Amino acid sequence: MLIEKGKEEGIKESIFRSKVDAVFKMIKKRFGKVPKGLDDKIKSADMDTLDRVIDGIMDGKTLEEIEAVLK
C-alpha cells in the first residue's frame, strides 16, 4: 500500500510539473515572456487553477485576465 501511494504521488507530481511547463511555454509563445512574479504564482498554483490558466490562454484571454486567475 505504501509503495502504491508513493507511485500515485509521483504520478500526480509529474502531471503537475507537466502542466506548469505547459503554462510557461504557452505564456512565452503568446506574450513573449513570463512577467516577473508570475512564475512563482504559476509554480504554487493547484492543478485546477493551472487547468483554468491553460483554458484562458487557449481562449485568447489577456495576460491580465490570466494573472487574475492566479490570484
KOLDODREN-230568 format. One record per atom (N, C-alpha, C, CB): x, y, z. Coordinates in pm, whole numbers, plus 32768, in hexadecimal, padded with zeros to 4 digits. Atoms other than C-alpha are relative to their C-alpha. Glycine has a CB too. Example, Ala and Ser with C-alpha at 12.3 -4.5 7.8 and 13.67 -1.06 7.14 Angstrom:
# residues 2
80597F898000
84CE7E3E830C
805A80788000
7F9D8003807D
7FAE7F897FFA
85577F9682CA
7FB3806D8049
8029802E7F72
END
This chain:
# residues 71
80527F898000
800080008000
8056807D8000
7FA380008078
7FA97F8B7FF7
811680F38056
8045801B7F7B
80687FED806F
7FBF7FF18082
81C680B27F0C
7F9D80377F9A
803A7F787FCF
80677FD0805D
808180E77E4A
7FE380938018
7F807FAE800F
80197F737FE0
8044822F7F01
807380567FCF
7FEC80138099
7F8B7FB78031
81A6829D7EAD
7FFD800E7F68
80807FBA802B
800C7FFA8091
816F82487D3F
7F9680647FD7
7FDF7F757FC7
806E7FA4801F
802783067D3D
802E80918013
7F857FE28059
7FCE7F797FE7
80CD84387DD6
806580297F94
80418009808B
7F9F7FE58069
81E6841E7CD7
7FBD80227F7D
805D7F8A7FED
804C7FE5807A
80ED84147BBA
7FBF808A8007
7F947F947FE9
803E7F7C7FEF
803285427C44
8067806F7FF2
7FBA800A8089
7F957F9C8009
817986037C67
802E80107F6F
80787FD88059
7FD87FFB808C
81D985AB7B02
7F99804B7FAB
80137F727FC9
806A7FBA8048
808986237A7D
800480958022
7F757FC48023
7FF77F747FD5
80A987647B49
807380477FB9
80138008809A
7F8B7FC28042
820587AC7AC0
7FE880117F6B
807D7FAB8016
801F7FF6808F
818B8768795E
7FA380767FE5
7FC27F7F7FCD
805B7F8F8010
80708861798A
804780858014
7F8B7FF38061
7FB27F867FE9
815B89667A1A
8055801F7F86
80597FF1807E
7FAD7FEE8078
8247893478F5
7FAC80307F8A
80497F7C7FDC
80587FD9806E
812589507801
7FD38092800E
7F857FA47FFA
802A7F757FEA
80AC8A96789E
8072805F7FDF
7FD280148093
7F8D7FAA8020
820A8B2D788B
801480097F6A
807F7FCB8044
7FEA80038091
82308AC37720
7F9480507FB7
80027F6F7FCE
806E7FBB8042
80D98B4676BE
800680978016
7F7B7FCB8033
7FF57F707FE3
810B8C96776B
8073803C7FB1
801580188098
7F8E7FCC804C
82638CC276CC
7FDF800B7F6C
807B7FA58013
80227FFF808E
81DD8C6A7574
7F9C806F7FE0
7FC67F797FD5
806A7F9E801C
80AF8D4F758E
8026808E8023
7F837FDB804B
7FE57F797FCE
81388E767655
809480277FFB
7FCF800C808C
7F737FE1800F
82AF8E607617
80557FDC8078
8010808F7FE5
7FB780257F87
83188E277780
7F9E7FF18074
806D806A8022
804F800D7F86
82988DCC78D7
802480778059
801A7F76804A
7FE17F8B7FAE
827B8F0E79A1
80397FD98089
7F8280558013
7FC280177F7E
83498F257ADF
7F927FF3806A
806480728024
806180177F96
82898EA07C09
7F947F9C7FDA
7FC180818028
8067805D802C
81978DD77B37
80327F6F8007
7FD480217F70
7FCA80887FFC
82828CAC7B31
7FE87FBC8086
809580037FE2
8019803B7F7C
82608C787CA9
7F6D7FDD8012
802C805F806F
808F801B7FF5
80E58C8D7C91
7FDC7F827FB2
7FAE80787FCC
801B80778051
80E58B877B7F
80317F848049
8045800A7F75
7FC680737FBB
81C98A9D7C43
7FB47FDA807F
8090801B8022
8047801D7F83
80F38ABB7D7D
7F6A7FE87FEB
801480728063
808F8016801D
7FA18A937CCE
7FDE7F6C800F
7FDD80307F72
802C808B7FFC
7ED389597CF9
7FD97FD37F72
7F887FEF8062
801C80398084
7E7488747BD9
7F8680407FBD
7FEB7F6A800C
80797FC48039
7D1889087BAA
801C808C7FCB
7F9080048069
7FDC7F79802C
7DA78A677B94
80537FFB7F82
804D804A806F
7FAF800E8079
7EAB89F77A97
7FA87FDE7F88
806B7F938014
805D8022806C
7D92895F79C7
7FB4807D7FD1
7F9C7F94802E
80477F858024
7CD58AAC79D3
805C80607FB6
7FC68044807D
7F9F7FAB8046
7E108B66796A
80147FCE7F71
80888002804C
7FEF80398086
7E478A797845
7F85801E7FAB
80187F668008
807B7FE1804A
7CDA8AA477DE
7FFC80937FD9
7F847FDB8055
80007F70801B
7CFD8C1D77F8
805E80257F8F
8025804C807D
7FA17FE4806C
7E308C24771B
7FC77FD17F7B
80887FBC801D
80398037807C
7D878B46761B
7F85804E7FD1
7FDC7F6D8015
80777FB28023
7C4D8C1F7626
802380907FD8
7F9F80038076
7FD57F7B802C
7D1B8D5675D4
7FF6806C8069
7FB180297F8C
80067F9D7F94
7D0A8DFE7728
807E80568000
7FED7FBA8088
7F8D7FA87FF3
7DEE8F24776B
80597FCF8072
7FD380938018
7FA580257F94
7F1C8F01784D
7FC7802A8087
808B803E7FEA
803D7FD17F83
7E668FCD7955
7F917FA2802F
7FC9808E7FEF
806B805E7FDC
7D3F8EDE794A
803B7F7D8033
7FA47FE57F87
7FBE807A7FD4
7E298DB7796C
803C8012808B
806E7FD77F9C
7FC97FE37F7B
7EDA8E5A7A92
7F948000806A
804880877FFF
806E7FFC7F9F
7D898E8F7B3B
7FD77F75802C
7F8880497FC3
8020808B7FDD
7D4B8D177B32
80617FCD806A
80037FA57F83
7F9880307FA5
7E8F8CE57BF3
800280458087
808580117FC0
80017FB97F80
7E378DD17D10
7FB17FB78067
7FC9808A7FF0
END
